[in-house]
Every structure is written in structure tokens, then in C-alpha cells.
Amino acid sequence: MMVPSLVRSLRALNPLAMQRNPVMFVAWLGAALTTIEVIRTLARGDIASLSFVTLVALFLWLTVWFATFAEALAEALAEARGRAQADSLRSARHEVTARKLGEPPRAAQITKPPSNMLRCGDHVLVEAGMIIPADGEVVEGVASVDESAVTGESAPVIRVSGGDRSAVTGGTRLLSDWIIVRVTADPGEAFLDRMISMVEGAARQRSFG
């Protein structure tokens, strides 16, 4: 990250870019004016004052550059963290074969399409040990679900039809019993898809301090 951050910090010395940060823009103006004074002092041949003015200009430029480099490095770290979070969420998203029911009763005819073919309103049967193929809500049955792949919480949760404990997330695993799930999200609109999109699209706000 150091080399891209260094390049980005040098580009950020552009006065047009500096205007977004008033504090550093004032420092940049001070450095620029001091540099002009160095040239004027050199033109006058005032060797006695040249070293002092040059040293002041150097410190001002180093201050401005270090601030832009620190900001560029912080942005690179934030981007890397966002990519890592997105990769972690992608690893929790599984493409599995669903057990789609023609109608809600468990005894109904079962077809086995891939999970990315499920649509809102479809009903799927999920049994112990299987991965829930899509976001949905439990319409029949009760079971414990391992949601650690999504929430990081190792303790299983109980999901049951009706009430506020019926929602399930695609990519989580059923640990016991069986449930019938009514799909509530089309492909690309699931919880994990939205989270990945939010993480990848998040931008670090620039500091004004």
C-alpha cells in the first residue's frame, strides 16, 4: 500500500485537490509563498537569510506532504479493509441445489433447481445439515440455524413460523429438524448481496482536521 499511497499523496499536492481541505490548503499557500521568498532571496544574493528561508519552506512542504501521505495511506487501509469484508461476505454466499416445493405442504412434489434460480414466492424445503438457499421466512416447521457465517455469532438461533423469529438468511445452515421457507428476495437482492454492495460502495469521508 505504501507505493500507491505515495503516488496518491504527490497527486494530492495539486492546489485544486488541496482546496477540499481548508486547513491544509492554508499550509500549502504558506509553503508556496515561502518558496517564492526563497527564489527572491536567492536573486538578491542574500546568502545570510537564504538558509533560514529555505529551511522554513522545506518544513512547510514536508508538513503538507506528510498530511496528504497519511490521508492517502488511511484511505488505502480503509479500502483494503472493505475488500476483506466483501470477500468474507462472498465466502458466506453459497450456490446450492434447492429443494423447491410445488406448494407449501412438505409432501408436495420436489424439484431441484440451483439456488440462483429461485424467485420471490417460491417455497423450499430445508432439512438438517442443509444450507438455506435464499432469504425468506419460515412458513412451516421449527429448527435451529447456524448464522455464524453472516453474523459471526457462534450460538445457533431458533427459527419458527410466525412472529418476528421467522426470517432466515441465505447462506446460513440448518442444524436440526426441517422448515419450509418462502423465498422473499430475487437473485441479486438478498441480504448478503446488499451487504457486499454497501461494503464495496462505501467511501471514507475526508477529514478536515
BELMO-V427710 format. One record per pair of residues at least 6 apart in sequence whose C-alpha atoms are under 6 Angstrom apart, sorted by the first residue. I is the first residue (numbers start at 1). GAP is how many residues later the second one is. D is the distance in whole Angstrom. If there is no record, write none. Layout:
# BELMO-V427710
i:I gap:GAP d:D
i:I gap:GAP d:D
This chain:
# BELMO-V427710
i:5 gap:67 d:5
i:5 gap:68 d:5
i:9 gap:59 d:5
i:9 gap:60 d:5
i:9 gap:63 d:6
i:18 gap:7 d:5
i:19 gap:6 d:6
i:21 gap:187 d:6
i:31 gap:26 d:5
i:31 gap:29 d:5
i:31 gap:30 d:6
i:34 gap:23 d:5
i:35 gap:22 d:6
i:38 gap:15 d:6
i:38 gap:16 d:6
i:82 gap:117 d:6
i:86 gap:110 d:5
i:92 gap:57 d:5
i:92 gap:79 d:6
i:93 gap:78 d:5
i:94 gap:77 d:6
i:95 gap:20 d:6
i:96 gap:18 d:6
i:96 gap:19 d:5
i:97 gap:15 d:6
i:97 gap:16 d:6
i:97 gap:17 d:4
i:97 gap:18 d:6
i:98 gap:14 d:5
i:98 gap:15 d:6
i:98 gap:16 d:6
i:98 gap:17 d:5
i:98 gap:35 d:6
i:99 gap:11 d:6
i:99 gap:12 d:6
i:99 gap:13 d:5
i:99 gap:25 d:5
i:99 gap:26 d:5
i:100 gap:10 d:5
i:100 gap:11 d:5
i:100 gap:12 d:6
i:100 gap:23 d:6
i:100 gap:24 d:4
i:101 gap:7 d:6
i:101 gap:8 d:6
i:101 gap:9 d:5
i:101 gap:22 d:5
i:101 gap:23 d:5
i:102 gap:6 d:6
i:102 gap:7 d:6
i:115 gap:18 d:5
i:116 gap:71 d:6
i:119 gap:67 d:5
i:120 gap:63 d:5
i:120 gap:64 d:5
i:120 gap:65 d:5
i:120 gap:66 d:6
i:121 gap:61 d:6
i:121 gap:62 d:5
i:122 gap:60 d:6
i:122 gap:61 d:5
i:123 gap:58 d:6
i:123 gap:59 d:4
i:124 gap:56 d:6
i:124 gap:57 d:5
i:125 gap:55 d:5
i:126 gap:52 d:6
i:126 gap:53 d:5
i:127 gap:51 d:4
i:128 gap:46 d:5
i:128 gap:47 d:5
i:128 gap:48 d:4
i:128 gap:49 d:5
i:128 gap:50 d:6
i:129 gap:45 d:5
i:129 gap:46 d:5
i:130 gap:43 d:6
i:130 gap:44 d:6
i:131 gap:40 d:6
i:131 gap:41 d:6
i:131 gap:42 d:4
i:132 gap:38 d:5
i:132 gap:39 d:6
i:132 gap:40 d:6
i:132 gap:41 d:6
i:133 gap:37 d:5
i:134 gap:36 d:4
i:135 gap:33 d:6
i:135 gap:34 d:4
i:135 gap:35 d:5
i:135 gap:48 d:6
i:135 gap:49 d:6
i:135 gap:50 d:6
i:136 gap:31 d:6
i:136 gap:32 d:5
i:136 gap:45 d:6
i:136 gap:46 d:5
i:136 gap:47 d:4
i:136 gap:48 d:5
i:137 gap:29 d:5
i:137 gap:30 d:4
i:137 gap:31 d:6
i:137 gap:44 d:5
i:137 gap:45 d:5
i:138 gap:23 d:5
i:138 gap:28 d:5
i:138 gap:42 d:6
i:138 gap:43 d:5
i:139 gap:22 d:5
i:139 gap:41 d:6
i:139 gap:42 d:6
i:140 gap:21 d:5
i:140 gap:39 d:6
i:140 gap:40 d:5
i:141 gap:38 d:4
i:142 gap:17 d:6
i:142 gap:18 d:4
i:142 gap:37 d:6
i:143 gap:15 d:6
i:143 gap:16 d:6
i:143 gap:33 d:5
i:143 gap:34 d:5
i:144 gap:12 d:6
i:144 gap:13 d:5
i:144 gap:14 d:4
i:144 gap:31 d:6
i:144 gap:32 d:6
i:145 gap:11 d:5
i:145 gap:12 d:5
i:145 gap:28 d:6
i:145 gap:29 d:5
i:145 gap:30 d:5
i:146 gap:10 d:5
i:146 gap:26 d:6
i:146 gap:27 d:5
i:147 gap:25 d:5
i:148 gap:6 d:5
i:159 gap:6 d:5
i:159 gap:7 d:5
i:160 gap:6 d:5
